[in-house]
Amino acid sequence: LISIVAATVVMLLAQLTMQNMGGYIYPDYYNTASAQSVSTAGMLVSLLLSAAAAKPLSSRFGKAEVSAASNAFAALISLLTWFVRPKSVWVFVALQSLGWLGLGLFSMVSWALITDVIDDAQLRTGLREDGSIYAMYSFARKLGQAAAAGVTGWLLTAIGYVPGSVNGQTPEVLSGIFSIATLVPALGFALLALILWLWYPLHKDRVTENVEKLRALRTLDK
């Protein structure tokens, strides 16, 4: 539970930072605020594709394994975007949509991972505490969402961003905006992948074993 809560907080920090920075990178860095709506549409398409792929991929490879791999993919895409720094806003939108494709898979299965945590807790303690675990997880998500808003504002202040500047932002600030929008999410997604692969213990074999144990216990209860 602790590891999946940590993973979710990291995910929200990375995801919401990337989303929040859309309001700065398009009008300030690319000078085209209208591209943000196209980016949002690309994000939605990626999430729909992730929703369609989440179940078959998770059934075959395991929810934690798919989540770790998809976030590693999202980290690589964000890192590539930061390194390439595309001059075309449409190339940037395309790369961000690919990143959302990776992030979306974890977003789709995150609540199913909590079900695995509940099953594991039941086997450890003999008690099934769905409500308590879901409540703790939901509270952690609220903390992550609140922290993401604060982090974005703090990072913009740190690079010297001036809201409503008549003369526009300096080249240094524009470079900082691009780095926050790409490099910060890349680091977050990479950390998320490591948490899911190295810390979170409920990978496919363990989950399958827990399911069989719970099935046997229910059979005995009958």
N, C-alpha and C positions, 0 to 999 in steps of 0.2 A: 504493500500500500504506500509506504514512504517513497519508494522508487518511482511508482507510477504518478504520484502527486508531484514529485520533483520534475518528472518528464513533462507533465502537463503544464506546469508553471513556465518551464523553459520554452515549450511550444508556443504558449500564448505570448510570451515576451518577444519571440522571434516573429511569429505570425502577425501580431498586431503592430509591431514596429514597422514591418514591411508594408502593411496596409496603411498605417498612419502617414508614412512617408510619401505615399502617393499624392497627398495634398501639397507636397513641396517639390518633389522631383519633376513632376510634369509641368507645372506653371513656372518654376524657377530655373531648373536645370535644362529642360527641353523647350521651354517657352511655348507650351501647347497644352493648356489645361484640358482641352477636349479629348486628348488621348486617354485620360484617366477613365472615362466611361467605356472605352474600348478595352482597356486593361481589366475593368470590372467584369465585362462580358467574357473575356478570356478566362478569368478566374472561375466564373460560374461554369463554363464549359469543362474546364479541367476538373472541377469538383464533381460534376456529373459523371465524367469518365471514371474518376476515382471510385465513386459510389458503385458503378457497374462492375468494376474490377476487384473491389475489396473482398467480397465473399469468396469467389473462386480462388483468388490468390491466397487468402488466409486459410482456406480449407486445405490447400495443397502444401503450403510452406509454413503455416503458423502465423498467428496474429502479431506476435512480438517480432518475429523474423522479418515479416513484410514491413512492419512499421519502421524497424531499424534501417532496412535497406532503402525504403522510400525517402526517409529523412536524410540519409547519406546522399541520395540522388539530388534532393532539393538543395543540400549544402553545396554540392559540386556545381550545380547550375548557378546558384547565387555567387559562388566564388569565381566562376567563369565570367559572369556578367561584370563583376567588380574588376577583374583583370582586363577584359576586353574593352570596357567602357564604350559601348556602341554609340556612334554618333547619330544613328537613326533611332528615333523614338519607337518605331514599329519593331525594330530588332529587339529593343529593350522589352517591349510588351510581349513579344513572342517568348523570350527567355523567361520572363516572369511567369507566363502561363505554364511553361514546362515545370518551373519550380513549384507552382501550385498543384500540378499533377502529382508530384512526389509527396508534398505535405498533406494533400487531401486524403491519401490512403490512411495515414495515421489518424486524421480527424474522424474518418468514417468508422474506425475500429476501436477508438479510445474507450468508448463506453462498454464495448464487449470485453476489453481488457479488465475493466472493473469487475465484471461478472466472474472472470477467472480468479481475481483476487478474493472475491467473496467465497467462492468454492474452496480455495486454498485455506482461507481463514476458518471455514467450517471444519475442515479436516484437522486443523491444528488445535482448535479450541473446543470443538463439539457444538458450537453455537453458530447459527446462521444469522448474521446481522446486516441484512441488506440495507435497511434504512440508515443505520449509523455510518456505514462505509460510503454509501452514496452521498449522504449529507456532508461528510468530510471532504469528499472529492469535489462536490459542487462548491463548497466554501473555498477550496484551494483554487478553483477556476476563477472565482470572483477576485481573489487576491492577485492572480496572474493578470487579469484584465485591468485591474486598477494600477498595478505596477507598470504595465506596458505603457499606459498613458503618461505616467510620470517619467519613465525612462526616455521616451521620445522627446519630451519637452526639455529634459536635462541635457540630452545629447545635442539638441539644436542650440541651446544656450552655450554649451561648451565650445561649439565651432564658431560662435559669433553671429548666428543668424539674427537679422534685424527684421521683425515683422513690418510689412507695409513699406519697405524702403523705396523711396522715390527713384533713387538711382540704381536700383537692383542690388543683388548680392555680389560680393567680391568673388573673384575666381577661387580663392581659398575656401570661402563658405560654400560655393557651388560644389567644389570637390568633396567637401565634408558631407554635404547632403547626399551625394551619390554613394559615398562610403557607408553612411548610416543605412541607406536604403538597400544595400547589397551585402556589404561585409558583415554587418551586425547580424542580420538573419542567417548568413552562412555559418557564422560561429555558433549561433543558437541551434541550428539544425544539426550541425556536426556533434555538438554536446548532447543533443537529444538522442541521436543515433547511438552514441556511446552508452548513455544511460540505459537504453532499451536492450542493448546487446550484452553489456557487461554487468550491469547492476540488477535490472529487473529479471527475476529468476524464472518466471512462468513462461518458458518457451514451449514449443509444440509437444515435446515428449512428456514434460511435466504436466501440462494441461490434460493431455490424453490419459495419463495415469490417474490424475485427480478425478476425471469424469468417470472412469471405471470404478474407482473406489466409492464414489458417491452413489453410483448406480447399484453397487453391491449393498451398500448400507440401506438404500431405499427398499431393495428387495427383501432384506432381513426384517425391516420394519413392517412390511406387509404380512 
